[in-house]
Amino acid sequence: MKETQLNIKNESKQITIVLYFFFALFSLYSFGQVKASIDSTSIKIGAQVTYKIEVDTDTTSLVIFPEGQTFSPLEMIESYTIDTTKKDDRYNLIKKYGLTQFDSGAYTIPKQKILIGAKEFYTDSLKVEIREIAIDTTKQGLYDIKPIINVEKSIGNWWKYVLLSILILSLIGFLLWWFIWRVKPLTKEEEIALLPPYDRAKLALKQLDESSYLKNENLKGYYSDLTFIIRKYLDEKVYERALESTTDELVSRLNLLKDHLFHHCL
């Protein structure tokens, strides 16, 4: 009975050791898929350090590299295209970034997350030193302080704005004068309308005589226009309803006015 229990314990230990070995091997393989490195651990202020991520994966896995400013406190100034190398059924992918910093000091590039399929992998954090640019003042030439000189004060560009303002105001004033205040020339019809009734009637009679009614023996048209001219004159000068009245009504009205004028004169 004791021997059986010892055999079971030994088998359990062996299984546990195998599992530990398997998980350790798998862990090493998994972390071996992603590597990160930099081309220099010490650069001058404003210089570029190249950060490289190398991924080894099969051809069916989708790999997503970091994008954006994930390298703070360093600043990414350029993201290079992925360099791909295929070997059998695996890909070797290399992604490079250009990083910089404008303050001196020791900085740590944080871990970067890479997605391979549905799994997340992280790179190691890397340290980089940003050095100040040393200036040797012993080799820098020294010069005397230059004397103060008088500089003529520039008039600036204000006159251009004044000129532009004057031009704009002039244009606005011209447009207002042209469309609103300008005395527009009268048309021929407007000039005739401003004449006294007697002058307008004389002009109408003259135009009627110069018409083609008599030449074409169109007496009906001639007398129709002649009657209208007379009625219009009487409507404006004598009887304001002359255009609406019949001939008999108009004659009666004129006789009435004549009698009234005659009795008034007596």
Beta strands, then each sheet from edge to edge (+ up, - down):
strand 1: 34-38
strand 2: 42-44
strand 3: 49-58
strand 4: 63-64
strand 5: 75-79
strand 6: 83-87
strand 7: 90-100
strand 8: 105-109
strand 9: 113-116
strand 10: 119-122
strand 11: 126-131
sheet 1: 1+ 3- 7+ 5-
sheet 2: 1+ 3- 7+ 6-
sheet 3: 2+ 11+ 8-
sheet 4: 4+ 9- 10+
end
